[in-house]
């Protein structure tokens, strides 16, 4: 198998796994359908993910990578649909609408900048840095939950399937970033690998009560 074949195979599997990870939001929307309301939930996660996908889409266009472009087109559209569902069932729409408006304005500025920036290399570096920074913030967000897990000495509140999926996707994109020698793809996904692996280790260090009961039986 040639280097090009390995690159294409990795890009395909990484894209499929990322899309499947994005589809996890349908489970959240299903709960909204069933309850008829979003309750006290916040739509910020959907808005933030929409902004992240849109930035990575622009970065993918700048570097001419079809895999990055396609997966983030799908991600952007999917997150927008989640936002629409959230707004449909939300009683307090103002906060989410403000967040969506701010994110869209920011993205419009970024896209206009890319059009009028003559130095495409500089534009690529700046958009890559923005995309990378936002992704790192996403990976850092569970740290508050991890502090709670360590405090109560129980991993019950951690979503095991989501963490495993995050580890797989991060490892795939990190490997892909290494293959195409792109630090902006490598760095956030390497951090994602480390954080996901650390979260999984907590299931061994602080097993859930069910695990403890099974062990005692």
Secondary structure, 3 states (H helix, E strand, C coil): CCHHHHHHHHHHHHHHHHHHHHCCHHHHHHHHHHHCCCCCCCCHHHHHHHHHHHHHHHHHHHHCCHHHHHHHHHHHHHHHHHHHHHHHHCCCCHHHHHHHHHHHHHHHHHHHHHHHCCCHHHHHHHHHHHHHHHHHHHHHCCHHHHHHHHHHCCCCCCCHHHHHHHHHHHHHHHHHHHHCCCHHHHHHHHHHHHHHHHHHHHHHHCCCHHHHHHHHC
